[in-house]
Amino acid sequence: MHAQALFIVAISVGSILCMLLRPRGIPEAYWVSAGAVLLVATRLVSLRGAAHAVRAGLDVYLFLTGMMILAEMARAEGVFEWVADIAARQARGSSTRLFALVYLTGTVVTILLSNDATAVVLTPAVLAVVRKARVEPKPHVLACALIANAASFVLPISNPANLVVYGAHIPPLLHWFGLFLLPSIAAVAVTFLVLRFVLNDDLQTEVQTIEQPAELSPSGHLAIGGLVLACAALIVASALGADLGAPTCGAAVLALLMVTWRDRNMPRTVGKGVAWSVLPLVAGLFVIVEGLQSAGLLQAELRVLQTLAHWPSLAANLAAAFGVGLASNGMNNLPMGLISGAAVRAASAHAGIAHSLLIGVDLGPNLSVTGSLATILWLIALRREKVEISAWQFFKVGMLVMPPALLGSILLLR
C-alpha cells in the first residue's frame, strides 16, 4: 500500500475510532466531520469526489430526517411513555412478562419507525417505566438495543443501512418479504430466546404496581394518527419500489402539520429535540468511505466477493454475513454497508451473497456497542438518564446472542 493510501486509512480509521470512543466527550459528528474535512484539505479526496459522495447520501438524509421528526413528535406527545406504561400494566407483576412486552414493543417500533427510533426514543420511555415498577433496568434496556438491530431488516424502512447497501436497487416490498421474512423471524426469535436465558437471573424481581397510569392527550392521539399515516405511505412507496427518503420526509412533515393543528408549539419542540448532528455525521461517513474506496478497500472487498463466488452457496453466504458482521463492529455498520453495497454493485455479485451482506450489516452489530449507529445513539440515551452499560457488559451478552441469530437467519435465507 503506497503512502497516500496509508494516510487515507489512518485518517479514516482515526475518525471512526474517535466517533466511537468520544475523547473528551466531544460529540461523534465533530470527529467524523473533521476527518472528512481533513481528507479534502490534504487533497487525499478531491473536492469533486467529496461533493459527489455527499450528494449520494441524499436519500439517506431525507429518510433519517423524516424518521427523527416522527420519533421526536411521538416522544414530545408522550406516545412512547404511554405504550411502555401499557406494557408495564399488562405484565401483571411479572418481570419476565414485562421483558417480553418491552421486546415486542421494540420489535414493532423498529419495524415501523427504524432501529434509531427504538434506540433513541423507546429506551428512555422504558427506563421511566422500569423505575416506576422498581425492577432491574439492565435486561429491559439491553432488549431495546438488541431488538433495534435484530428486527432491522423486516422492512426496508427499518434501518437506514438497508438504503446504503442496496442504493437505488433496493428490492420492492413484496420481493423483500419473500427474501427476508423468514430470516427476520429467526433473528428476532433467536435473539429473544438467548437473551431471555442469559438474563434470567436479572428477571426474578417482582414488578411493582404503577399507581397513576399514563394518559394520552388529544395531540398524542393525533401523533399516533400521523405515525400510522406515515407508515402507510412508506409501505406503499416500498411496495412500488420507489426511493424511501422523500416519502419518509414528506409523511413526517404531514404528520407534524396534523399535530401542530392542536399543539402550536410542536414545530419548535421538534426543531429543538431532533438530533440534527446525525446528518453531518452521516455525510462525513460518506466522504470517509469515498476515501477508503480510493485507498483500495473497495478493491479488496471485490476480490473477496470474487473468491466467494466460487464457494458453495451456503458457505459463501455464511462467510459474507459473518465477515461483514464482524467488520461492522470494528468500523461501524453504516460505512461498512456503504462499502459492501458499492462492492456488490461493482462485482455484480450473486444475489444470495448481496442479501447475506445486508443481514450481516444489520444483525452483526449486536456483538458490541461500536457496531451500529443505533447502538451508539442508545448509549447516548442511557448516559442522559444516568444509566451505565459498559462495553464489556454488552459484549458478554452480544457474543452469546449475535452468532446463533445470524446463523439462523442465513440458514433460512432463500
Summary of the structure (lengths in Angstrom):
residues: 414
radius of gyration: 20.7
end to end distance: 38.3
largest distance: 66.6
contacts: 1542
relative contact order: 0.15
helix: 80%
strand: 0%
